[in-house]
Amino acid sequence: MSMWPPASAAPERLTLLPSWAMARLSRVARSWLEQNLAQLGLVLGEYATLETVSAHTDASQRELALAAGYDPSDLVTILDRLEAASLITRTRDARDRRRQVVALTADGRTALRRGRAAAQAARRRLLEPLAADQASEFEATLRQLLFHHCPDV
C-alpha cells in the first residue's frame, strides 16, 4: 500500500511559498528548454543571445550584454562560439572603431527560428495542464510580477 504524500514529498508549507514553487517549477521548465535546444546544438545562453541580437539590430557587444543581463565578458565568450558556428558576425562600426556591431547571419536566423520552435515546445509542455484561458492568465501574471520586481528587464 502506498501512502500519499510520499515521505520524499515537499512539505506543504514549502509548496505554499511562491518563491519556492517558482524556483522548483523554473528548474523543471528550464530543463525541458535546455533539452530541446541541445537537440539543435544550442545552449540556453546561445539561444538567448540570438534572441537579443535579433531584437537589438545594430547594437554593440556592450549594449547586447546590458539587454541580455550578461556580464560583458561572459557575452564575449558566447559571441565567440556563435561566430565560430557562423551564426553571427561582428564588424567594426564605421562611425566608432572601438565599437563592434553584432548581426545574425542567414544560418543564425535559421538557428533562431529553430530555437523559437524548441522554446515553444517547452512552453506547451509546461502549460499543458492548464486550460487556454488559465495559461494566458498565468503568463500575464508572471510577466506582471517580472516587470514589477525586475524593471530593468
VMD Tcl script that builds the backbone (N, CA, C; Angstrom):
set m [mol new atoms 459]
animate dup $m
set s [atomselect $m all]
$s set {name element resname resid chain x y z} {
  {N N MET 1 A 0.848 -1.177 0.000}
  {CA C MET 1 A 0.000 0.000 0.000}
  {C C MET 1 A 0.892 1.238 0.000}
  {N N SER 2 A 0.676 2.123 -0.958}
  {CA C SER 2 A 1.473 3.350 -0.991}
  {C C SER 2 A 0.754 4.443 -0.218}
  {N N MET 3 A 1.559 5.325 0.324}
  {CA C MET 3 A 0.997 6.428 1.107}
  {C C MET 3 A 1.211 7.734 0.360}
  {N N TRP 4 A 0.250 8.614 0.493}
  {CA C TRP 4 A 0.388 9.941 -0.080}
  {C C TRP 4 A 0.271 10.954 1.026}
  {N N PRO 5 A 1.072 11.915 1.102}
  {CA C PRO 5 A 2.204 12.132 0.203}
  {C C PRO 5 A 3.365 11.235 0.575}
  {N N PRO 6 A 4.200 10.903 -0.401}
  {CA C PRO 6 A 5.370 10.080 -0.078}
  {C C PRO 6 A 6.289 10.832 0.877}
  {N N ALA 7 A 7.088 10.078 1.588}
  {CA C ALA 7 A 7.987 10.691 2.563}
  {C C ALA 7 A 8.931 11.710 1.915}
  {N N SER 8 A 9.219 11.537 0.624}
  {CA C SER 8 A 10.136 12.441 -0.055}
  {C C SER 8 A 9.442 13.700 -0.587}
  {N N ALA 9 A 8.104 13.784 -0.453}
  {CA C ALA 9 A 7.379 14.951 -0.959}
  {C C ALA 9 A 7.739 16.189 -0.149}
  {N N ALA 10 A 7.696 17.324 -0.811}
  {CA C ALA 10 A 7.986 18.589 -0.135}
  {C C ALA 10 A 6.892 18.885 0.882}
  {N N PRO 11 A 7.264 19.457 2.010}
  {CA C PRO 11 A 6.249 19.848 2.990}
  {C C PRO 11 A 5.282 20.876 2.388}
  {N N GLU 12 A 4.028 20.771 2.742}
  {CA C GLU 12 A 3.012 21.670 2.183}
  {C C GLU 12 A 3.367 23.136 2.407}
  {N N ARG 13 A 3.936 23.450 3.559}
  {CA C ARG 13 A 4.291 24.857 3.832}
  {C C ARG 13 A 5.257 25.396 2.774}
  {N N LEU 14 A 6.167 24.542 2.281}
  {CA C LEU 14 A 7.073 24.989 1.219}
  {C C LEU 14 A 6.317 25.231 -0.078}
  {N N THR 15 A 5.388 24.331 -0.396}
  {CA C THR 15 A 4.662 24.464 -1.662}
  {C C THR 15 A 3.772 25.703 -1.677}
  {N N LEU 16 A 3.479 26.246 -0.527}
  {CA C LEU 16 A 2.666 27.460 -0.433}
  {C C LEU 16 A 3.498 28.734 -0.595}
  {N N LEU 17 A 4.825 28.614 -0.592}
  {CA C LEU 17 A 5.693 29.771 -0.791}
  {C C LEU 17 A 5.889 30.007 -2.291}
  {N N PRO 18 A 5.422 31.143 -2.822}
  {CA C PRO 18 A 5.596 31.381 -4.253}
  {C C PRO 18 A 7.053 31.294 -4.704}
  {N N SER 19 A 7.968 31.797 -3.901}
  {CA C SER 19 A 9.379 31.770 -4.301}
  {C C SER 19 A 9.879 30.330 -4.427}
  {N N TRP 20 A 9.483 29.466 -3.525}
  {CA C TRP 20 A 9.898 28.068 -3.594}
  {C C TRP 20 A 9.264 27.386 -4.800}
  {N N ALA 21 A 7.953 27.588 -4.977}
  {CA C ALA 21 A 7.242 26.940 -6.083}
  {C C ALA 21 A 7.783 27.419 -7.432}
  {N N MET 22 A 8.037 28.728 -7.576}
  {CA C MET 22 A 8.560 29.244 -8.842}
  {C C MET 22 A 9.958 28.705 -9.118}
  {N N ALA 23 A 10.790 28.617 -8.095}
  {CA C ALA 23 A 12.142 28.088 -8.287}
  {C C ALA 23 A 12.094 26.629 -8.713}
  {N N ARG 24 A 11.257 25.857 -8.082}
  {CA C ARG 24 A 11.136 24.433 -8.411}
  {C C ARG 24 A 10.610 24.250 -9.833}
  {N N LEU 25 A 9.561 24.980 -10.161}
  {CA C LEU 25 A 8.977 24.899 -11.496}
  {C C LEU 25 A 9.948 25.431 -12.547}
  {N N SER 26 A 10.686 26.451 -12.214}
  {CA C SER 26 A 11.670 27.017 -13.136}
  {C C SER 26 A 12.738 25.991 -13.496}
  {N N ARG 27 A 13.199 25.228 -12.509}
  {CA C ARG 27 A 14.208 24.192 -12.781}
  {C C ARG 27 A 13.684 23.167 -13.778}
  {N N VAL 28 A 12.437 22.767 -13.608}
  {CA C VAL 28 A 11.835 21.772 -14.498}
  {C C VAL 28 A 11.672 22.359 -15.901}
  {N N ALA 29 A 11.095 23.554 -15.988}
  {CA C ALA 29 A 10.851 24.177 -17.290}
  {C C ALA 29 A 12.162 24.466 -18.009}
  {N N ARG 30 A 13.156 24.933 -17.270}
  {CA C ARG 30 A 14.460 25.220 -17.874}
  {C C ARG 30 A 15.098 23.930 -18.403}
  {N N SER 31 A 14.952 22.854 -17.664}
  {CA C SER 31 A 15.498 21.568 -18.093}
  {C C SER 31 A 14.875 21.138 -19.421}
  {N N TRP 32 A 13.562 21.288 -19.549}
  {CA C TRP 32 A 12.898 20.934 -20.808}
  {C C TRP 32 A 13.406 21.800 -21.956}
  {N N LEU 33 A 13.533 23.097 -21.707}
  {CA C LEU 33 A 14.022 24.004 -22.747}
  {C C LEU 33 A 15.452 23.648 -23.138}
  {N N GLU 34 A 16.302 23.402 -22.146}
  {CA C GLU 34 A 17.698 23.057 -22.435}
  {C C GLU 34 A 17.802 21.752 -23.226}
  {N N GLN 35 A 16.967 20.776 -22.901}
  {CA C GLN 35 A 16.971 19.513 -23.649}
  {C C GLN 35 A 16.577 19.752 -25.105}
  {N N ASN 36 A 15.546 20.563 -25.317}
  {CA C ASN 36 A 15.099 20.856 -26.683}
  {C C ASN 36 A 16.171 21.602 -27.465}
  {N N LEU 37 A 16.811 22.580 -26.830}
  {CA C LEU 37 A 17.851 23.353 -27.505}
  {C C LEU 37 A 19.076 22.483 -27.802}
  {N N ALA 38 A 19.398 21.566 -26.900}
  {CA C ALA 38 A 20.559 20.694 -27.095}
  {C C ALA 38 A 20.402 19.855 -28.356}
  {N N GLN 39 A 19.179 19.492 -28.687}
  {CA C GLN 39 A 18.939 18.731 -29.916}
  {C C GLN 39 A 19.298 19.555 -31.156}
  {N N LEU 40 A 19.354 20.868 -30.990}
  {CA C LEU 40 A 19.721 21.770 -32.090}
  {C C LEU 40 A 21.193 22.172 -32.029}
  {N N GLY 41 A 21.889 21.684 -31.001}
  {CA C GLY 41 A 23.290 22.062 -30.825}
  {C C GLY 41 A 23.459 23.409 -30.166}
  {N N LEU 42 A 22.432 23.894 -29.478}
  {CA C LEU 42 A 22.488 25.183 -28.788}
  {C C LEU 42 A 22.369 24.992 -27.283}
  {N N VAL 43 A 22.939 25.929 -26.541}
  {CA C VAL 43 A 22.692 26.008 -25.105}
  {C C VAL 43 A 21.838 27.249 -24.877}
  {N N LEU 44 A 21.242 27.346 -23.699}
  {CA C LEU 44 A 20.298 28.419 -23.414}
  {C C LEU 44 A 20.919 29.806 -23.610}
  {N N GLY 45 A 22.141 29.997 -23.157}
  {CA C GLY 45 A 22.791 31.296 -23.308}
  {C C GLY 45 A 22.966 31.693 -24.762}
  {N N GLU 46 A 23.217 30.715 -25.618}
  {CA C GLU 46 A 23.359 31.000 -27.052}
  {C C GLU 46 A 22.013 31.377 -27.663}
  {N N TYR 47 A 20.968 30.624 -27.301}
  {CA C TYR 47 A 19.627 30.954 -27.805}
  {C C TYR 47 A 19.214 32.348 -27.324}
  {N N ALA 48 A 19.407 32.628 -26.048}
  {CA C ALA 48 A 19.041 33.940 -25.504}
  {C C ALA 48 A 19.812 35.056 -26.209}
  {N N THR 49 A 21.059 34.794 -26.535}
  {CA C THR 49 A 21.865 35.793 -27.234}
  {C C THR 49 A 21.366 35.994 -28.656}
  {N N LEU 50 A 21.004 34.923 -29.343}
  {CA C LEU 50 A 20.430 35.060 -30.681}
  {C C LEU 50 A 19.146 35.886 -30.635}
  {N N GLU 51 A 18.304 35.643 -29.645}
  {CA C GLU 51 A 17.070 36.438 -29.488}
  {C C GLU 51 A 17.413 37.911 -29.251}
  {N N THR 52 A 18.407 38.155 -28.420}
  {CA C THR 52 A 18.783 39.531 -28.092}
  {C C THR 52 A 19.367 40.239 -29.303}
  {N N VAL 53 A 20.217 39.562 -30.057}
  {CA C VAL 53 A 20.788 40.151 -31.275}
  {C C VAL 53 A 19.670 40.463 -32.269}
  {N N SER 54 A 18.702 39.567 -32.386}
  {CA C SER 54 A 17.588 39.770 -33.302}
  {C C SER 54 A 16.750 40.987 -32.908}
  {N N ALA 55 A 16.550 41.166 -31.610}
  {CA C ALA 55 A 15.716 42.264 -31.108}
  {C C ALA 55 A 16.432 43.604 -31.104}
  {N N HIS 56 A 17.762 43.574 -31.076}
  {CA C HIS 56 A 18.552 44.813 -30.972}
  {C C HIS 56 A 19.519 44.914 -32.149}
  {N N THR 57 A 18.971 45.164 -33.319}
  {CA C THR 57 A 19.816 45.269 -34.507}
  {C C THR 57 A 20.750 46.464 -34.375}
  {N N ASP 58 A 21.930 46.312 -34.881}
  {CA C ASP 58 A 22.966 47.351 -34.833}
  {C C ASP 58 A 23.424 47.692 -33.416}
  {N N ALA 59 A 23.226 46.785 -32.483}
  {CA C ALA 59 A 23.683 47.015 -31.114}
  {C C ALA 59 A 25.136 46.576 -30.976}
  {N N SER 60 A 25.845 47.241 -30.099}
  {CA C SER 60 A 27.221 46.855 -29.809}
  {C C SER 60 A 27.219 45.683 -28.845}
  {N N GLN 61 A 28.376 45.074 -28.685}
  {CA C GLN 61 A 28.503 43.968 -27.728}
  {C C GLN 61 A 28.114 44.434 -26.329}
  {N N ARG 62 A 28.548 45.607 -25.961}
  {CA C ARG 62 A 28.235 46.132 -24.623}
  {C C ARG 62 A 26.724 46.337 -24.461}
  {N N GLU 63 A 26.081 46.897 -25.472}
  {CA C GLU 63 A 24.637 47.114 -25.418}
  {C C GLU 63 A 23.885 45.786 -25.347}
  {N N LEU 64 A 24.375 44.803 -26.078}
  {CA C LEU 64 A 23.748 43.482 -26.027}
  {C C LEU 64 A 23.884 42.861 -24.642}
  {N N ALA 65 A 25.040 43.005 -24.031}
  {CA C ALA 65 A 25.250 42.456 -22.685}
  {C C ALA 65 A 24.257 43.070 -21.705}
  {N N LEU 66 A 24.075 44.380 -21.791}
  {CA C LEU 66 A 23.112 45.049 -20.906}
  {C C LEU 66 A 21.696 44.546 -21.165}
  {N N ALA 67 A 21.329 44.432 -22.434}
  {CA C ALA 67 A 19.977 43.986 -22.782}
  {C C ALA 67 A 19.721 42.547 -22.342}
  {N N ALA 68 A 20.726 41.699 -22.455}
  {CA C ALA 68 A 20.560 40.280 -22.118}
  {C C ALA 68 A 20.753 40.005 -20.632}
  {N N GLY 69 A 21.301 40.979 -19.916}
  {CA C GLY 69 A 21.548 40.772 -18.493}
  {C C GLY 69 A 22.794 39.965 -18.216}
  {N N TYR 70 A 23.754 39.994 -19.155}
  {CA C TYR 70 A 25.003 39.259 -19.009}
  {C C TYR 70 A 26.135 40.209 -18.644}
  {N N ASP 71 A 27.119 39.679 -17.970}
  {CA C ASP 71 A 28.374 40.396 -17.807}
  {C C ASP 71 A 29.012 40.475 -19.191}
  {N N PRO 72 A 29.560 41.629 -19.579}
  {CA C PRO 72 A 30.134 41.743 -20.925}
  {C C PRO 72 A 31.153 40.662 -21.264}
  {N N SER 73 A 31.981 40.259 -20.299}
  {CA C SER 73 A 32.984 39.226 -20.606}
  {C C SER 73 A 32.332 37.863 -20.854}
  {N N ASP 74 A 31.225 37.580 -20.165}
  {CA C ASP 74 A 30.501 36.329 -20.417}
  {C C ASP 74 A 29.866 36.349 -21.801}
  {N N LEU 75 A 29.333 37.502 -22.186}
  {CA C LEU 75 A 28.721 37.600 -23.502}
  {C C LEU 75 A 29.761 37.412 -24.596}
  {N N VAL 76 A 30.955 37.936 -24.412}
  {CA C VAL 76 A 32.011 37.774 -25.423}
  {C C VAL 76 A 32.278 36.297 -25.672}
  {N N THR 77 A 32.297 35.495 -24.625}
  {CA C THR 77 A 32.515 34.056 -24.761}
  {C C THR 77 A 31.403 33.417 -25.595}
  {N N ILE 78 A 30.168 33.812 -25.328}
  {CA C ILE 78 A 29.036 33.275 -26.094}
  {C C ILE 78 A 29.125 33.743 -27.544}
  {N N LEU 79 A 29.428 35.017 -27.744}
  {CA C LEU 79 A 29.547 35.541 -29.109}
  {C C LEU 79 A 30.670 34.847 -29.876}
  {N N ASP 80 A 31.755 34.535 -29.196}
  {CA C ASP 80 A 32.849 33.804 -29.844}
  {C C ASP 80 A 32.351 32.468 -30.380}
  {N N ARG 81 A 31.559 31.749 -29.565}
  {CA C ARG 81 A 31.027 30.450 -30.012}
  {C C ARG 81 A 30.057 30.613 -31.177}
  {N N LEU 82 A 29.186 31.624 -31.087}
  {CA C LEU 82 A 28.220 31.853 -32.154}
  {C C LEU 82 A 28.908 32.276 -33.450}
  {N N GLU 83 A 29.950 33.070 -33.336}
  {CA C GLU 83 A 30.695 33.484 -34.520}
  {C C GLU 83 A 31.439 32.295 -35.133}
  {N N ALA 84 A 32.016 31.451 -34.301}
  {CA C ALA 84 A 32.717 30.255 -34.795}
  {C C ALA 84 A 31.757 29.314 -35.520}
  {N N ALA 85 A 30.500 29.319 -35.105}
  {CA C ALA 85 A 29.483 28.482 -35.744}
  {C C ALA 85 A 28.824 29.196 -36.930}
  {N N SER 86 A 29.312 30.381 -37.264}
  {CA C SER 86 A 28.778 31.194 -38.377}
  {C C SER 86 A 27.323 31.609 -38.174}
  {N N LEU 87 A 26.923 31.809 -36.910}
  {CA C LEU 87 A 25.554 32.238 -36.618}
  {C C LEU 87 A 25.441 33.749 -36.457}
  {N N ILE 88 A 26.570 34.417 -36.196}
  {CA C ILE 88 A 26.590 35.879 -36.088}
  {C C ILE 88 A 27.843 36.405 -36.775}
  {N N THR 89 A 27.831 37.701 -37.039}
  {CA C THR 89 A 29.038 38.402 -37.479}
  {C C THR 89 A 29.259 39.565 -36.525}
  {N N ARG 90 A 30.516 39.928 -36.383}
  {CA C ARG 90 A 30.880 41.128 -35.618}
  {C C ARG 90 A 31.709 42.000 -36.542}
  {N N THR 91 A 31.288 43.241 -36.691}
  {CA C THR 91 A 32.023 44.169 -37.547}
  {C C THR 91 A 32.261 45.470 -36.792}
  {N N ARG 92 A 33.358 46.107 -37.119}
  {CA C ARG 92 A 33.656 47.414 -36.525}
  {C C ARG 92 A 32.674 48.446 -37.043}
  {N N ASP 93 A 32.187 49.269 -36.153}
  {CA C ASP 93 A 31.294 50.359 -36.522}
  {C C ASP 93 A 32.119 51.412 -37.257}
  {N N ALA 94 A 31.677 51.799 -38.439}
  {CA C ALA 94 A 32.419 52.777 -39.240}
  {C C ALA 94 A 32.487 54.137 -38.549}
  {N N ARG 95 A 31.497 54.454 -37.714}
  {CA C ARG 95 A 31.472 55.744 -37.008}
  {C C ARG 95 A 32.303 55.728 -35.733}
  {N N ASP 96 A 32.475 54.548 -35.151}
  {CA C ASP 96 A 33.232 54.427 -33.892}
  {C C ASP 96 A 33.989 53.105 -33.934}
  {N N ARG 97 A 35.238 53.148 -34.277}
  {CA C ARG 97 A 36.050 51.942 -34.474}
  {C C ARG 97 A 36.205 51.102 -33.198}
  {N N ARG 98 A 35.951 51.688 -32.044}
  {CA C ARG 98 A 36.039 50.920 -30.794}
  {C C ARG 98 A 34.840 49.997 -30.622}
  {N N ARG 99 A 33.777 50.269 -31.346}
  {CA C ARG 99 A 32.503 49.582 -31.185}
  {C C ARG 99 A 32.371 48.461 -32.219}
  {N N GLN 100 A 31.976 47.273 -31.733}
  {CA C GLN 100 A 31.688 46.158 -32.641}
  {C C GLN 100 A 30.177 45.954 -32.700}
  {N N VAL 101 A 29.655 45.897 -33.904}
  {CA C VAL 101 A 28.229 45.669 -34.111}
  {C C VAL 101 A 28.022 44.187 -34.421}
  {N N VAL 102 A 27.028 43.606 -33.782}
  {CA C VAL 102 A 26.740 42.178 -33.913}
  {C C VAL 102 A 25.475 42.011 -34.742}
  {N N ALA 103 A 25.500 41.075 -35.674}
  {CA C ALA 103 A 24.330 40.801 -36.523}
  {C C ALA 103 A 24.202 39.300 -36.751}
  {N N LEU 104 A 22.965 38.855 -36.962}
  {CA C LEU 104 A 22.714 37.458 -37.292}
  {C C LEU 104 A 23.077 37.199 -38.749}
  {N N THR 105 A 23.597 36.028 -39.005}
  {CA C THR 105 A 23.807 35.564 -40.375}
  {C C THR 105 A 22.543 34.827 -40.808}
  {N N ALA 106 A 22.506 34.382 -42.058}
  {CA C ALA 106 A 21.374 33.573 -42.527}
  {C C ALA 106 A 21.265 32.300 -41.684}
  {N N ASP 107 A 22.408 31.672 -41.403}
  {CA C ASP 107 A 22.393 30.476 -40.548}
  {C C ASP 107 A 21.926 30.828 -39.138}
  {N N GLY 108 A 22.282 32.004 -38.671}
  {CA C GLY 108 A 21.847 32.453 -37.348}
  {C C GLY 108 A 20.340 32.650 -37.291}
  {N N ARG 109 A 19.767 33.208 -38.350}
  {CA C ARG 109 A 18.314 33.380 -38.404}
  {C C ARG 109 A 17.614 32.018 -38.427}
  {N N THR 110 A 18.195 31.060 -39.133}
  {CA C THR 110 A 17.639 29.698 -39.154}
  {C C THR 110 A 17.721 29.070 -37.763}
  {N N ALA 111 A 18.872 29.212 -37.117}
  {CA C ALA 111 A 19.038 28.661 -35.757}
  {C C ALA 111 A 18.050 29.316 -34.797}
  {N N LEU 112 A 17.832 30.605 -34.963}
  {CA C LEU 112 A 16.881 31.318 -34.101}
  {C C LEU 112 A 15.464 30.789 -34.319}
  {N N ARG 113 A 15.061 30.597 -35.564}
  {CA C ARG 113 A 13.722 30.044 -35.838}
  {C C ARG 113 A 13.567 28.669 -35.201}
  {N N ARG 114 A 14.587 27.836 -35.325}
  {CA C ARG 114 A 14.527 26.502 -34.725}
  {C C ARG 114 A 14.531 26.589 -33.198}
  {N N GLY 115 A 15.309 27.518 -32.658}
  {CA C GLY 115 A 15.325 27.725 -31.210}
  {C C GLY 115 A 13.973 28.179 -30.687}
  {N N ARG 116 A 13.327 29.047 -31.442}
  {CA C ARG 116 A 11.987 29.504 -31.043}
  {C C ARG 116 A 10.998 28.337 -31.028}
  {N N ALA 117 A 11.089 27.463 -32.006}
  {CA C ALA 117 A 10.208 26.288 -32.029}
  {C C ALA 117 A 10.493 25.389 -30.820}
  {N N ALA 118 A 11.768 25.230 -30.475}
  {CA C ALA 118 A 12.138 24.427 -29.304}
  {C C ALA 118 A 11.608 25.076 -28.027}
  {N N ALA 119 A 11.691 26.395 -27.948}
  {CA C ALA 119 A 11.190 27.112 -26.769}
  {C C ALA 119 A 9.672 26.983 -26.665}
  {N N GLN 120 A 8.991 27.065 -27.808}
  {CA C GLN 120 A 7.532 26.928 -27.790}
  {C C GLN 120 A 7.108 25.515 -27.376}
  {N N ALA 121 A 7.871 24.520 -27.787}
  {CA C ALA 121 A 7.562 23.145 -27.383}
  {C C ALA 121 A 7.694 22.993 -25.867}
  {N N ALA 122 A 8.735 23.591 -25.289}
  {CA C ALA 122 A 8.914 23.535 -23.832}
  {C C ALA 122 A 7.798 24.311 -23.131}
  {N N ARG 123 A 7.408 25.430 -23.711}
  {CA C ARG 123 A 6.315 26.241 -23.153}
  {C C ARG 123 A 5.012 25.439 -23.154}
  {N N ARG 124 A 4.713 24.799 -24.290}
  {CA C ARG 124 A 3.485 23.994 -24.359}
  {C C ARG 124 A 3.495 22.873 -23.321}
  {N N ARG 125 A 4.642 22.247 -23.141}
  {CA C ARG 125 A 4.754 21.159 -22.163}
  {C C ARG 125 A 4.495 21.677 -20.752}
  {N N LEU 126 A 5.037 22.842 -20.437}
  {CA C LEU 126 A 4.840 23.426 -19.115}
  {C C LEU 126 A 3.374 23.767 -18.870}
  {N N LEU 127 A 2.735 24.361 -19.859}
  {CA C LEU 127 A 1.369 24.861 -19.686}
  {C C LEU 127 A 0.298 23.823 -19.988}
  {N N GLU 128 A 0.704 22.625 -20.391}
  {CA C GLU 128 A -0.231 21.575 -20.787}
  {C C GLU 128 A -1.360 21.318 -19.785}
  {N N PRO 129 A -1.105 21.315 -18.474}
  {CA C PRO 129 A -2.202 21.015 -17.551}
  {C C PRO 129 A -3.247 22.121 -17.439}
  {N N LEU 130 A -2.965 23.291 -18.000}
  {CA C LEU 130 A -3.872 24.429 -17.863}
  {C C LEU 130 A -4.765 24.570 -19.087}
  {N N ALA 131 A -5.989 25.040 -18.851}
  {CA C ALA 131 A -6.863 25.419 -19.960}
  {C C ALA 131 A -6.253 26.660 -20.621}
  {N N ALA 132 A -6.635 26.932 -21.855}
  {CA C ALA 132 A -6.043 28.039 -22.614}
  {C C ALA 132 A -6.162 29.369 -21.868}
  {N N ASP 133 A -7.338 29.641 -21.275}
  {CA C ASP 133 A -7.502 30.910 -20.564}
  {C C ASP 133 A -6.640 30.945 -19.297}
  {N N GLN 134 A -6.474 29.817 -18.636}
  {CA C GLN 134 A -5.601 29.760 -17.459}
  {C C GLN 134 A -4.142 29.989 -17.845}
  {N N ALA 135 A -3.723 29.384 -18.953}
  {CA C ALA 135 A -2.348 29.550 -19.419}
  {C C ALA 135 A -2.083 31.014 -19.746}
  {N N SER 136 A -3.009 31.666 -20.429}
  {CA C SER 136 A -2.845 33.086 -20.766}
  {C C SER 136 A -2.783 33.938 -19.508}
  {N N GLU 137 A -3.650 33.657 -18.561}
  {CA C GLU 137 A -3.664 34.417 -17.309}
  {C C GLU 137 A -2.377 34.181 -16.509}
  {N N PHE 138 A -1.914 32.935 -16.476}
  {CA C PHE 138 A -0.677 32.611 -15.772}
  {C C PHE 138 A 0.489 33.387 -16.367}
  {N N GLU 139 A 0.603 33.368 -17.697}
  {CA C GLU 139 A 1.706 34.071 -18.348}
  {C C GLU 139 A 1.614 35.584 -18.136}
  {N N ALA 140 A 0.407 36.136 -18.195}
  {CA C ALA 140 A 0.233 37.574 -17.968}
  {C C ALA 140 A 0.611 37.955 -16.538}
  {N N THR 141 A 0.204 37.145 -15.585}
  {CA C THR 141 A 0.535 37.413 -14.179}
  {C C THR 141 A 2.031 37.292 -13.947}
  {N N LEU 142 A 2.637 36.281 -14.535}
  {CA C LEU 142 A 4.076 36.091 -14.391}
  {C C LEU 142 A 4.836 37.292 -14.952}
  {N N ARG 143 A 4.434 37.778 -16.122}
  {CA C ARG 143 A 5.083 38.950 -16.734}
  {C C ARG 143 A 4.856 40.197 -15.882}
  {N N GLN 144 A 3.665 40.331 -15.317}
  {CA C GLN 144 A 3.378 41.481 -14.451}
  {C C GLN 144 A 4.314 41.480 -13.244}
  {N N LEU 145 A 4.488 40.341 -12.621}
  {CA C LEU 145 A 5.412 40.230 -11.490}
  {C C LEU 145 A 6.850 40.482 -11.922}
  {N N LEU 146 A 7.239 39.915 -13.060}
  {CA C LEU 146 A 8.592 40.099 -13.575}
  {C C LEU 146 A 8.895 41.577 -13.783}
  {N N PHE 147 A 8.023 42.281 -14.504}
  {CA C PHE 147 A 8.290 43.684 -14.819}
  {C C PHE 147 A 8.162 44.592 -13.594}
  {N N HIS 148 A 7.364 44.183 -12.613}
  {CA C HIS 148 A 7.267 44.962 -11.383}
  {C C HIS 148 A 8.544 44.830 -10.548}
  {N N HIS 149 A 8.994 43.602 -10.368}
  {CA C HIS 149 A 10.132 43.345 -9.495}
  {C C HIS 149 A 11.483 43.449 -10.208}
  {N N CYS 150 A 11.485 43.399 -11.525}
  {CA C CYS 150 A 12.722 43.497 -12.328}
  {C C CYS 150 A 12.510 44.536 -13.425}
  {N N PRO 151 A 12.387 45.804 -13.064}
  {CA C PRO 151 A 12.032 46.826 -14.061}
  {C C PRO 151 A 13.071 47.010 -15.163}
  {N N ASP 152 A 14.268 46.506 -14.967}
  {CA C ASP 152 A 15.310 46.658 -15.987}
  {C C ASP 152 A 15.224 45.585 -17.066}
  {N N VAL 153 A 14.269 44.667 -16.952}
  {CA C VAL 153 A 14.118 43.596 -17.952}
  {C C VAL 153 A 13.533 44.171 -19.219}
}
mol reanalyze $m
mol bondsrecalc $m
mol representation Tube
mol addrep $m
